[in-house]
Structures are given as C-alpha cells and as structure tokens.
Amino acid sequence: MKWTNSKALLALTPISLIILLFPVMIRTIIFKGSFPGSDPYYHLIYNINNPFIFLTQLINPFILSFIFTFLSVIIFYRLLIKFKANVKFSLLASLFFAISPALIYCVVFPTPHSMLLFLFLLSTLLLQSKNKLLNIMSVLLLITSSLFGTLETLIILICLISLIFYNRKLSKILIPSIIFMIVASLVKSFTIPSTNNLSSFSLILSEVITDLGSWLGFSIFTVLLFIIGIFIASKHKLKLYPAYVCLLILALTALFFASWVFIFVNIFIIVFSTYAFSSIMKRKYIVDLIKSLTMLAVIFGLLFSSLSYIHRTSFSEPSKEALESLDWLNKNSDNNTILTHHSYGFWISYHTSNKPFSDDNNKMESVSSNMFSNRNLDQTLDILKDNSIKYIWITEDMKQGLIWSRDEEGLLFLLKKSDKFKLAYSDSKNEIWAVRGVNSN
C-alpha cells in the first residue's frame, strides 16, 4: 500500500483522538472531572500569570490540554514532512508520539506545558514556510512562549539555537525572535526551581522509565529503541551534532531541575526510536517469521506500556473517596484551616472553600511533623489552636507509611483517646476530625 499525506492523516487523526480522549473520559466520568496528582492544581492556584491559565477561565483545562496535545501530534507529522522525512516514517513517528507516556501526560495532567509544546511545534512549522506573514506569526508565537517562565524560555531558546545550526537560513528570523524572547522573559521574571533530587542510578531510572513508576517519562521499549537509533545514526553524527547537544542539555535539565522538560526530550526520543524501528524493519531476515515476531513484540510492548500508563495515571489520586471527603469539607466548612499531609494541600485549596495548613508550595514540615508525631495532648492542642486549625483530614495512605506506620502513633493516638477531637466524617479510606475549642469561621 502506497501511503500519501491524506491517507496518513486519515489514519493518524482517529487513532490519536481515541488514545488522547480515553484518559480524559475516565477522569471526567468516574472522577467528576477532577485532576490527578498535584501539578495541575499548583498551576491553577499559584502559576496564574501565563496564557494557559488565562484560557482555562474560558475552557475546561482537560479540554484545553486535549486540544493542544492533539494538534501537537498533527503538527509533529507535518513538521517531519517539512524536514523531508517520507510519509511512512512520519506516520510511524507520529503514532509513536501519540502513544508516548510523555505526551499522554500532557492530557492527563493539564498544565501550561501542553500549550508550550504546541506553540513550539507550530512556530517551528511556520518557520519552514517561505511566506513572510507566516514567519512573522512564528515569531509572535515564540514571544508568547516566553511568557510561561524563565526556564520555559530557556528550553525553547536551546531548541531554537539547535535549529539555527541545523539550518543556517533560519538565523535571519530566529535571532530576532531569540532577542525578543529574552527581553519578554526578563520582564516576566521567574526563578528556576531545582525540583529533582537524584542520588542513585536506580532513582534516575524510576524518574525516567514510566514502567518503573515515573509519572513523566518514557516506556522501556521506547528507550531501548532510542539507544539503538542513536547507535545506527552515529554515521550521520556530524550532521546531527546540534541535535545531540540539544538533547543532552534538555535531558540533564529534566533530570536535575524540572521533569516537565521530558516533554521536549520526548521529541528527540521518538524520532530516534522511529529511525531504529524503521531500520529494523528494512533489515533482511533469513526467516520472515522472525522479522514479524520482532515487529509484533515491539509494537505490543509499546502499546502495553502506554495502556498501563494511561490506567495508572487516570486512576491515580485523588480517588472517588477522597473527592467525596473533600466535598463534605466544602459543604460543612468555610474558610477554615485544614491540617493534612502537605501533598494534599492543593486539593483542599481547589476543591473546597477552606485553606490547607501546608501544601507542596509551603510545606511547613517542622510544625506539621511536630503535630503529627506529638502524643502530648496539651502541646498538640496549643499548636492546633495557635494555627486556628479546625479540621484534620487523614487518609489511608497517611496511616500506611506516608506519616504513620502504627495506629497508636502520635496524633492518631490522641484522636482516639481524647474527647477534644470529634470524628466528623469517615469512609473506607478517609477520616475528618473536628478540633473542639476552635471556632468555625
């Protein structure tokens, strides 16, 4: 079968739609449209000064992320065609791109980075045009991407500089764009957070490989194909030198500063993985059955990793029970301070009209640790009252190692033994205790 652009897009569009819509439907139908994890909540609560968050005032964050991510797949295909890849390679790479965990992350966890990826890919595509108006639009899109933050701007700049080395003709357009982006980023100043603490090889693997538990990374089959692709492409190393340098910088940034950069690393991973897969397909085998079995093993491995990732992330916390307990807090408490583990703080801020004592942005670890571990009733009550804490939200995970490991430990002991606390709500996984003597606001 001879593939044309129209046939390729006709195949790519429905497959991408199904894959990317599936996790959105799960979160919408089963979890009432709540976001998993904490990243989306952080951006919606704290990181409000960027274009994506502005658009979420008009469009649901899930739908918005889905639109940007789906369009990124289509643009990725068109971009490969522009870079003179053949239709089969472009289609295969785009399908690998659509099922990659790093791209699925953009849909499951609605954050500004789905829009940032879209802006970068679209601007890169428009740069390839001979139409000056489209070139100007590309520059405007690049300037817009600089409004997302300093690190975001730096990542885009690194990619643009590698493009200049790849195609010198783009320098006339890209150099002014880079200057404008730097100026815009300085106007909107952000610090570069160091979010990852990687101290061992096993920990690095768990942060990179989604099959080993990473929330944002790559399937083990894709990584193996990528390594093979790098090895096969070594004969073109002089031509690909800018790509190698860019990939190395992005990978190190993702590992040691911000894991969301893996979304951009994924572009390189997919291209080299597809190159490896295509090379394996073109090889001559003594027995055709071996070739067929090899291809099937790789394809099913990639699909299994993607489906496993979709299931794990789509059904991740907050669970239905957690959302029901948050709903109780929202209905029965207003503008009160809630004590819980800091990783749940964003959920309280977003789903209720209350405020958490701590969250991932302000962990208050020393005070929280003292309240959770203290078995002295008077000291604990003084701390709770001094911080105007009216309710304590305890989850099953907190009892099973997140904070405590035994029922008689610290605050758990006091809650059950003292009449200063009242069990206000409970289900199979959650408890909400009211602190007597602290008035509701």
C-alpha positions in Angstrom: 0.0 0.0 0.0 1.4 3.4 -1.0 0.9 6.0 1.7 0.0 9.5 0.8 -0.3 12.6 3.1 -4.0 12.4 3.0 -4.1 8.7 3.8 -1.6 9.1 6.6 -3.5 11.9 8.2 -6.7 9.9 7.8 -5.2 7.1 9.8 -3.4 9.3 12.3 -6.3 11.5 13.3 -8.8 8.9 14.7 -6.1 6.9 16.4 -4.7 10.0 18.1 -8.2 11.1 19.1 -9.0 7.8 20.7 -5.8 7.5 22.6 -5.8 11.0 23.9 -9.5 11.2 24.7 -9.6 7.9 26.7 -7.9 9.2 29.9 -9.9 12.5 29.7 -13.1 10.5 29.6 -12.1 8.4 32.6 -11.3 11.4 34.7 -14.5 13.2 33.6 -16.9 10.3 34.0 -15.5 8.4 37.0 -13.7 11.2 38.9 -16.1 14.1 38.1 -13.6 15.9 36.1 -11.0 16.2 38.9 -7.3 16.4 38.0 -4.9 13.6 39.2 -1.7 14.4 41.1 -0.8 17.9 42.2 0.9 19.6 39.2 -2.4 20.8 37.6 -3.6 22.2 41.0 -0.3 24.0 41.5 -0.5 25.8 38.2 -4.2 26.7 38.6 -3.7 28.1 42.1 -0.3 29.7 42.0 1.0 29.9 38.5 -1.8 32.1 37.2 0.1 34.6 35.1 0.5 32.7 31.9 -1.6 32.3 28.8 -2.7 28.8 29.5 -4.3 29.6 32.9 -6.0 32.6 31.3 -7.6 30.3 28.7 -8.8 27.9 31.5 -11.1 30.7 32.6 -12.9 30.2 29.3 -12.3 26.5 28.5 -12.1 23.4 30.8 -8.4 22.6 31.5 -8.9 19.0 30.3 -10.4 20.0 27.0 -7.8 22.8 26.5 -4.9 20.4 27.1 -6.5 17.8 24.9 -6.8 20.3 22.0 -3.2 21.5 22.3 -1.9 17.9 22.6 -3.9 16.5 19.7 -2.9 19.4 17.5 0.7 18.8 18.5 0.5 15.3 17.1 -0.8 16.6 13.7 1.8 19.4 13.6 4.5 16.9 14.5 3.6 14.9 11.4 3.6 18.0 9.2 6.9 19.1 10.7 8.6 15.7 9.8 7.3 16.0 6.3 8.8 19.5 6.1 12.1 18.1 7.3 11.9 15.8 4.2 11.0 12.6 6.1 9.0 10.2 4.0 5.3 9.6 4.6 5.7 6.2 6.2 8.4 7.4 8.6 6.4 10.5 9.5 3.2 8.5 10.2 5.0 5.9 12.3 6.8 8.5 14.3 3.6 10.5 14.9 1.8 7.3 16.1 4.7 6.6 18.4 4.4 10.2 19.5 0.7 9.9 20.2 1.1 6.8 22.4 4.2 8.1 24.2 3.7 8.5 28.0 5.3 11.9 27.9 2.6 13.2 25.5 -0.3 11.4 27.3 0.9 13.2 30.5 0.0 16.5 28.8 -3.6 15.3 28.6 -4.0 13.5 31.9 -2.2 16.3 33.9 -3.5 19.6 32.4 -0.6 22.1 32.8 0.7 25.0 30.7 3.3 22.8 29.2 0.8 21.2 26.8 0.3 24.7 25.3 4.1 25.4 25.4 4.7 22.2 23.3 2.0 23.2 20.9 3.4 26.8 20.5 6.9 25.5 19.9 5.9 22.9 17.3 3.6 25.3 15.5 6.2 28.1 15.4 8.8 25.7 14.1 6.5 24.5 11.4 5.7 28.1 10.4 9.4 28.9 10.3 9.8 26.5 7.4 7.4 28.4 5.2 8.5 30.9 2.5 5.5 33.1 3.4 6.8 36.1 5.3 3.4 36.6 7.1 3.7 33.0 8.5 7.2 33.7 9.6 6.0 36.8 11.5 3.3 34.7 13.1 6.0 32.2 14.1 8.0 35.0 15.8 4.8 36.1 17.7 4.2 32.6 18.9 7.8 32.3 20.1 7.5 35.6 22.0 4.2 34.3 23.6 6.0 31.1 24.8 8.4 33.3 26.7 5.5 34.4 28.9 5.4 31.0 30.6 8.6 31.5 32.7 12.3 31.7 32.6 13.1 28.0 32.5 10.4 27.5 29.8 12.0 30.3 27.7 15.5 28.8 28.2 14.3 25.4 26.9 12.7 27.0 23.8 15.9 29.0 23.2 18.1 25.9 23.4 15.8 24.2 20.8 15.9 27.3 18.5 19.7 27.6 18.7 20.0 23.9 17.6 17.6 24.7 14.7 19.9 27.5 13.6 22.9 25.2 13.5 20.8 22.6 11.6 19.5 25.2 9.0 21.6 28.4 8.8 18.9 30.0 6.6 16.6 30.3 9.7 19.1 32.6 11.5 17.6 35.8 10.0 14.2 35.0 11.6 15.3 33.2 14.7 18.0 35.6 16.0 15.5 38.5 16.4 13.0 36.0 17.9 15.6 35.0 20.5 16.3 38.6 21.4 12.6 39.4 21.8 12.1 36.2 23.9 14.9 37.1 26.2 13.5 40.6 26.7 10.0 39.3 27.3 11.3 36.7 29.8 13.2 39.3 31.7 10.1 41.4 32.0 8.2 38.4 33.4 10.9 37.1 35.8 10.8 33.6 37.3 13.3 31.7 39.3 14.5 28.3 38.1 13.5 25.7 40.7 15.6 22.6 41.4 12.8 20.1 41.9 14.6 16.8 41.4 16.9 15.1 43.9 18.5 12.2 42.1 21.2 10.4 44.1 21.4 6.9 42.5 21.2 5.2 39.2 18.1 3.3 40.3 16.4 6.5 41.3 17.2 8.0 37.9 15.6 5.0 36.2 12.5 5.3 38.4 12.2 9.0 37.4 12.7 8.3 33.6 11.0 4.9 32.9 7.2 5.0 33.3 7.1 1.2 33.6 9.2 1.6 36.8 6.8 4.2 38.3 7.7 7.5 36.7 4.8 10.0 36.2 6.5 11.7 33.3 9.0 9.8 31.3 9.3 7.1 28.6 8.4 3.4 28.2 11.3 1.0 28.4 10.7 -0.2 24.9 11.0 3.4 23.6 14.2 3.9 25.5 15.7 0.7 24.0 14.7 1.7 20.5 16.1 5.2 21.2 19.5 3.7 22.2 19.5 1.5 19.0 18.6 4.6 17.0 21.4 6.7 18.4 23.8 3.8 17.5 22.5 3.4 14.0 22.5 7.2 13.4 26.1 7.6 14.5 27.2 7.5 10.9 25.5 10.9 10.5 26.9 12.3 13.7 28.4 15.5 12.2 25.0 16.4 10.7 23.2 15.5 13.9 25.7 17.2 16.3 23.3 20.1 17.1 20.5 17.6 17.9 22.8 15.6 20.2 23.9 18.7 22.1 20.4 20.0 22.5 19.1 16.6 23.6 21.9 16.3 26.2 21.1 19.7 27.7 17.4 19.1 27.8 17.9 15.7 29.4 20.1 17.0 32.1 17.7 19.9 32.8 14.8 17.4 33.1 16.7 15.1 35.4 18.1 17.7 37.8 15.8 20.8 37.5 12.3 20.2 36.1 10.9 16.9 34.9 8.4 18.6 32.6 11.3 19.2 30.2 10.9 15.5 29.3 8.0 16.6 27.2 10.6 18.2 24.9 13.1 15.4 25.2 10.3 13.2 24.0 10.5 14.8 20.5 14.1 13.5 20.1 13.4 10.2 21.7 10.5 9.5 19.3 12.5 10.5 16.2 15.5 8.3 17.0 13.2 5.4 18.2 11.3 5.5 14.9 14.6 5.6 13.0 15.6 2.4 14.8 12.3 0.7 14.2 12.3 1.6 10.5 15.9 0.3 10.2 15.0 -3.0 11.9 12.0 -3.4 9.5 14.3 -2.8 6.5 16.8 -5.4 7.5 16.8 -8.7 5.7 16.0 -11.8 7.8 16.7 -15.4 7.0 13.3 -16.3 8.2 10.4 -13.8 7.7 8.7 -15.1 10.7 11.5 -13.8 12.9 11.0 -10.3 11.4 7.2 -10.4 12.0 7.6 -11.6 15.6 10.2 -8.9 16.3 7.9 -6.2 15.0 4.9 -7.5 16.9 6.9 -7.7 20.1 8.0 -4.1 19.8 4.5 -2.8 18.8 2.7 -4.8 21.6 5.4 -3.7 24.1 4.9 0.0 23.2 1.1 -0.4 23.4 1.2 -2.3 26.7 3.4 0.4 28.2 1.1 3.2 27.0 -2.1 1.5 28.2 -0.6 0.7 31.5 0.5 4.3 31.9 -3.0 5.6 30.9 -4.6 3.2 33.5 -2.1 4.2 36.3 -2.4 7.9 35.8 -6.1 8.1 35.0 -7.0 6.2 38.2 -4.4 8.0 40.4 -5.3 10.2 43.4 -7.4 11.9 44.3 -9.7 8.9 44.4 -13.5 8.9 44.4 -13.5 8.6 48.2 -11.0 11.5 48.6 -13.2 13.7 46.4 -16.3 12.8 48.4 -14.5 13.7 51.7 -13.4 17.0 50.1 -16.9 17.6 49.0 -18.0 17.1 52.7 -15.4 19.7 53.7 -16.6 22.1 51.1 -20.3 21.8 52.3 -19.6 21.8 56.0 -16.7 24.1 56.5 -15.9 27.5 55.1 -12.7 29.4 55.2 -11.2 27.2 58.0 -7.7 25.9 58.2 -7.3 22.1 57.5 -4.4 20.0 58.7 -3.3 17.1 56.4 -0.3 16.0 54.6 1.2 18.8 52.5 0.8 16.8 49.3 -3.0 17.1 49.7 -2.9 20.9 50.2 -3.6 21.9 46.6 -6.7 19.6 46.6 -8.1 21.4 49.6 -7.5 24.9 48.1 -9.0 23.9 44.7 -12.0 21.6 45.8 -13.1 23.4 48.9 -13.6 26.9 50.3 -11.0 26.2 53.0 -7.3 26.7 53.2 -4.7 24.0 53.9 -2.2 24.5 56.8 0.5 23.4 54.3 0.9 22.4 50.7 3.7 21.4 48.3 4.5 25.1 47.8 4.7 25.8 51.5 5.3 22.5 53.3 5.7 23.8 56.9 7.4 20.5 57.7 8.8 21.2 61.1 5.4 22.4 62.6 3.4 19.7 60.8 5.8 17.0 61.9 5.5 18.2 65.5 1.7 18.0 65.4 1.6 14.6 63.6 4.2 12.9 65.9 3.4 14.5 69.3 1.5 12.4 71.9 1.4 15.3 74.4 -2.3 16.5 74.3 -1.7 19.9 75.8 1.2 20.7 73.5 -0.7 19.5 70.4 -3.9 21.4 71.3 -1.8 24.6 71.8 -0.3 24.2 68.3 -3.6 23.5 66.7 -5.3 26.5 68.3 -2.3 28.8 67.6 -2.7 27.9 63.9 -6.5 28.1 64.0 -6.8 24.5 62.7 -10.4 23.4 62.8 -10.3 20.1 61.0 -7.8 17.3 60.5 -8.1 15.3 57.3 -6.5 11.8 57.5 -6.2 9.4 54.6 -5.4 5.7 54.3 -2.0 6.5 52.8 -1.1 8.7 55.7 -1.8 5.8 58.1 0.2 3.4 56.0 3.6 5.0 55.8 3.1 8.5 54.4 3.2 9.8 58.0 2.4 7.0 60.5 3.0 3.2 60.4 1.1 2.2 63.6 -2.4 3.2 64.9 -1.1 4.2 68.3 1.4 6.6 66.8 1.5 10.4 67.5 -1.7 12.3 66.7 -3.6 9.1 65.8 -3.3 8.0 69.5 -4.7 11.4 70.7 -7.6 11.5 68.2 -9.0 8.2 69.5 -8.2 8.7 73.2 -9.2 12.4 73.8 -12.6 14.0 73.8 -11.0 17.1 72.5 -11.5 15.7 69.0 -14.7 14.6 67.3 -14.9 12.3 64.3 -17.0 14.4 61.9 -16.7 12.3 58.7 -15.4 8.9 57.8 -15.4 6.4 54.9 -13.3 3.3 54.0 -10.3 5.5 53.2 -10.7 8.9 54.9 -11.4 10.4 58.2 -12.1 14.1 59.1 -11.7 15.1 62.7 -13.0 18.3 64.2 -10.9 20.0 66.8 -13.1 21.1 69.7 -12.5 24.6 71.0 -11.6 26.0 67.7 -14.4 28.1 66.3 -15.5 27.8 62.7 -15.2 30.9 60.6 
